[in-house]
Amino acid sequence: MAKLTAKDIMHPRASVPAKESGDGVVKRLTGYYPALPVVTDDMEVIGTVSEVDIFDAIREKRTVHEFSAESIMSCGHAEHKQNVCKSPITVISDTPINEIVDLMYDNDLSILPVVDGKRLIGMICRKNIINAMAEKGFWPEEDFQKRV
């Protein structure tokens, strides 16, 4: 793949505060993003909240008044779905796009927070990668020729 990195395709830091009410989480997820990073007051990433997490709450028969972002978030690791770990899956701004694709695919993630230390600086969703693919030069012709 091209030499793109996280900083080339990331969106500005859209996020959800950890204490955001269920109603607020639902409203934020009706927009462009299928998931959003969950952050502390200091913008430290502590997890992500997604449409799937909302579906889980619905299946558990919870109303929007019975959960917050931090109570339904996940960290991205499949083995920690119910017990959030201390190190959510994130990338740094220099992470190559092929590593981002692998992380998203291997962990079934719809977004990846981009951090500096633990502080959120942006996020990448699948659409960012698809949009980058649509741009001319994403796959150099010489790479294609080597494979055929």
Steps between C-alpha positions, in 0.01 A plus 500: 500500500600856464716669761202665669496526879235572761568876489426502124148362535381568856204718590519769766437382849135409516432327831255423780565602862512196730209631711278572194146376562347224291281756324807707413689195372211401275477855360873509426485166319221609265753702301783404266691267733403140590704530821686765696791505745400538865719752681566637847484872579871513404424348156663168591353211301350235728298305243255528213123493481329370188169420341561139608528614863163676463354178356639309799325745734174455306528121522555534874177705510682806637357842432711805413460604864671182621842532336780743429781491246744349748253233615455352151834580333753242392875518460523328164643173632244223443599323822418813702153569361334492839795610715671805353877479515747776582646517147238556229613440144634824356757610242747786479511752217791326322328158485497377137161442339569129445544454878178695559311273258642190674405629848149590390448173315653270763306664785177575310531873572305770320722781633847545644591790727825678408693606808804690614588312818147421620354834390259493204617694194270347237324187387482277196189323383466249217359773277827696532688204357247445222519869409880478490475198270282698262771763456736462206833347596383294796639186336799585286480327161844342546376313809211360297732393220716305745199292611372401153 
